[in-house]
Amino acid sequence: MMVSVWRYSHLLFAIASSVFLLVASITGVILAVEPISNKMEPYSVPGADELSLAQTLGHINENYGEVLAVMRDRNGFVSVTAIVEGQNQTFYIDPFTGEKLGDLIHKKPIFQFATNLHRSLFLKSTGRFLIGLASFLLILISISGIVLIAKRQGGYKQFFAPVVRENFSQYHHVVYARWALIPLLILALTGVYLSLLRFDVIPNSNVSLQVDFDSIQEEPVKEYTQFDLFKNTPLSELRELEYPFSEFVEDYYIIRLKDREVYLNQITGEVLAEEKYPALQVMTSWARVLHTGEGSIIWSIVLGFGSLAIPFLTVTGFIVYFKRPKTKIKNAYGKHESEYMVLVGTEGGTTLQFAQELHKQLLAAGKKSHLALMNAYGHFKKMEHLVVVTATYGQGEAPASAEKFIERVGKHRQRQAFDFSVVGFGSTAYPNFCQFAYEAHEALNDSANSTALQEVFTVNDRSFEAFNNWSDTWSKEVGVTLHLEKPKSTLGPKPESTFKVIDKIELPEDDTFLLSLKNLNGSRPVSGDLLSVIPAEGARERLYSIGKVNDTLVISIRRHEKGLCSNYLHQLAQGEKLTARVVDNRNFHFPKQAKKTVFIATGTGIGPFLGMIQENVKKREIHLYWGARKREAFNLYKDYIETARREGKLTAFKTAYSRENGEKTYVQHLVRQDKTLFLDVLKSKGCIMICGSIAMQKEVLRELQVLSKEHLGKDLSHYQNRKQIKMDCY
Ligand SMILES: Cc1cc2nc3c(=O)[nH]c(=O)nc-3n(C[C@H](O)[C@H](O)[C@H](O)COP(=O)(O)O)c2cc1C
């Protein structure tokens, strides 16, 4: 079934049941405290469960003249109903002595109130029905939730693999749901069962034993302590024992054990009738225990947390859904009259915003453009240029609005020639970066009358800058002039900080420089976070990876001849101030737990690693592989690397130069060369971090994939899902 169907069902069930579930969950949390508070009462006597019934009854009978019944509850507390001083009384006793320990626990008013609200909302049968229905919907919510998590994680095997964090609500909704789903499903199933029982849909089945009074014997007379059943049954097996009503042989002991009911001749000790409880009765008993947590502190706590998760999951779930950018598609031109078709594959809505901006600017440039979802692919009579802008989901799968795209491309032939271009939106934090965009490209390439204008263009983490770069080249090729504006909701409310330039080290021969900045206020970045700089009023933001060295932020920048931002940063003199925002990039932080880490960088990609190495105070094993064109490029980082080596913070440093005399080495060659180390890092739960160009990232991943498959028998995604491979490439 399609993801969208699961998602909408999940949402629909949640909306339909949310109010009732919220009431049931809050009262459920209160009720989870009741069994815990009961269990903590001092009526449990250690070792008493091993006593036989004969011993227990002996102790009880010594203390009380007329005993009517003995009970053992799920907490293991033993109580007696007896006539004491002419009164019928029930109280807890010590099975070793028979002495009274205390009066029966009375339900506290708060628990009584919560129970009534929980069971029937104070609406009697109607309330019971509504709560039963909400429990049923909770089963459906849990099942659809399990499927959705499996889909987003890339399969059931990956169910508990780390979740990529996109934002607070999305991350915590998935992380908590994974743990809460099991108790929630149990609560929901048992809740429905108990409701069905209440409405007699499931019959209440009890044992009904028959005694053959004609064959009752009065001999041989035995002392009750000598009855086989009493001698051989431990107290732990008892639920309830009713004493005979009179001394006549026709009255007998009624004994309810955990698994059966037995009637016992009070004179001879002979078993008069016996029956195991029917399966339905056992199920009912289990349903009660599992639903209430009675008798188990641990299970009550689990249920309490399960109930607590409901309001949390409801709120975060609704935030995830309702915070999605909602952009309606409006078209001035129909699909058969437009020469430009912009098709979008989105799930969260952000890709649609980018596509919409492109569509808007095409219209502004006087072109007939039509915007639609990828699932709407069909025969477009006048299409000359097709742009597909698509996100990727799951394990490199199509987003909901593009699930039928490939099939439809196969089905619908365009009769006129058209060119196409595919832009993939994705995140390098996921194993199959922009995978679906490549598949969409393939499908279009194979279709009739199509010409690929370019290779797939990938955009990491909704970078407007990257999208704009693509738009520049594409618009030149098709001959339009476009000026895209950044979609508002992708800006995010990041606070600005002021930074003072402390130092600038240059390497003129390589056009790169290192800028050291001091944060004068605002956020506290970590190495791997990004610095967002807007070089001029109205200009686009540029992102630079931050290395944090001794409270100073170091960014490594390549200067481009006409680069607005790199030149702006380059002209900053020591002491000058710069306003910029820090962007949290938590998928690229140093893995503090990993014993071994390998950093792979090319060019200025080394920047964040300079900080991470410096922070390695525990002197964990770190290997740095760095690639550049020429050897002299290293001079910029020489001091940092040599100090780190001296201080024992960097275990090994290897370089790959691609334009040195005769030598043409790339970092991916070093990966192959040092495969033992890479395999060891992957096997020992270490981490490989990659920073630099996308081209280098692809090559390195290809090498790692081969190693992983050939030597470890696993797809590389296995390690990527466990966050053992982190990437920040551009
Ligand atoms: C559950 C989930 C799975 C994802 N899987 C991938 C993936 O396999 N490859 C990838 O490049 N990006 C993946 N992404 C990232 C999205 O493609 C990216 O965030 C995109 O910008 C979302 O666009 P949208 O808001 O239009 O749906 C995934 C995101 C989520 C939430």
Ligand as a Chemical Component Dictionary entry (heavy atoms), coordinates in Angstrom:
data_LIG
# 
_chem_comp.id                   LIG 
_chem_comp.type                 NON-POLYMER 
_chem_comp.pdbx_formal_charge   0 
_chem_comp.three_letter_code    LIG 
# 
loop_
_chem_comp_atom.comp_id 
_chem_comp_atom.atom_id 
_chem_comp_atom.alt_atom_id 
_chem_comp_atom.type_symbol 
_chem_comp_atom.charge 
_chem_comp_atom.model_Cartn_x 
_chem_comp_atom.model_Cartn_y 
_chem_comp_atom.model_Cartn_z 
_chem_comp_atom.pdbx_ordinal 
LIG C1  C1  C 0 11.685 9.650  6.269  1  
LIG C2  C2  C 0 12.615 10.359 5.364  2  
LIG C3  C3  C 0 13.404 9.624  4.509  3  
LIG C4  C4  C 0 14.288 10.251 3.656  4  
LIG N1  N1  N 0 15.076 9.497  2.839  5  
LIG C5  C5  C 0 15.945 10.104 2.025  6  
LIG C6  C6  C 0 16.788 9.337  1.166  7  
LIG O1  O1  O 0 16.750 8.110  1.140  8  
LIG N2  N2  N 0 17.659 9.991  0.380  9  
LIG C7  C7  C 0 17.748 11.363 0.373  10 
LIG O2  O2  O 0 18.564 11.899 -0.353 11 
LIG N3  N3  N 0 16.955 12.116 1.176  12 
LIG C8  C8  C 0 16.059 11.525 1.994  13 
LIG N4  N4  N 0 15.260 12.275 2.808  14 
LIG C9  C9  C 0 15.385 13.747 2.798  15 
LIG C10 C10 C 0 14.328 14.411 1.928  16 
LIG O3  O3  O 0 14.358 13.976 0.607  17 
LIG C11 C11 C 0 14.581 15.904 1.995  18 
LIG O4  O4  O 0 14.432 16.336 3.323  19 
LIG C12 C12 C 0 13.673 16.695 1.076  20 
LIG O5  O5  O 0 14.133 18.037 1.048  21 
LIG C13 C13 C 0 12.226 16.684 1.567  22 
LIG O6  O6  O 0 11.407 17.372 0.646  23 
LIG P1  P1  P 0 9.851  17.573 0.849  24 
LIG O7  O7  O 0 9.664  18.442 2.065  25 
LIG O8  O8  O 0 9.375  18.256 -0.378 26 
LIG O9  O9  O 0 9.213  16.239 0.980  27 
LIG C14 C14 C 0 14.375 11.667 3.657  28 
LIG C15 C15 C 0 13.574 12.412 4.531  29 
LIG C16 C16 C 0 12.703 11.769 5.373  30 
LIG C17 C17 C 0 11.852 12.585 6.309  31 
# 
loop_
_chem_comp_bond.comp_id 
_chem_comp_bond.atom_id_1 
_chem_comp_bond.atom_id_2 
_chem_comp_bond.value_order 
_chem_comp_bond.pdbx_ordinal 
LIG C1  C2  SING 1  
LIG C2  C3  SING 2  
LIG C2  C16 DOUB 3  
LIG C3  C4  DOUB 4  
LIG C4  N1  SING 5  
LIG C4  C14 SING 6  
LIG N1  C5  DOUB 7  
LIG C5  C6  SING 8  
LIG C5  C8  SING 9  
LIG C6  O1  DOUB 10 
LIG C6  N2  SING 11 
LIG N2  C7  SING 12 
LIG C7  O2  DOUB 13 
LIG C7  N3  SING 14 
LIG N3  C8  DOUB 15 
LIG C8  N4  SING 16 
LIG N4  C9  SING 17 
LIG N4  C14 SING 18 
LIG C9  C10 SING 19 
LIG C10 O3  SING 20 
LIG C10 C11 SING 21 
LIG C11 O4  SING 22 
LIG C11 C12 SING 23 
LIG C12 O5  SING 24 
LIG C12 C13 SING 25 
LIG C13 O6  SING 26 
LIG O6  P1  SING 27 
LIG P1  O7  DOUB 28 
LIG P1  O8  SING 29 
LIG P1  O9  SING 30 
LIG C14 C15 DOUB 31 
LIG C15 C16 SING 32 
LIG C16 C17 SING 33 
# 
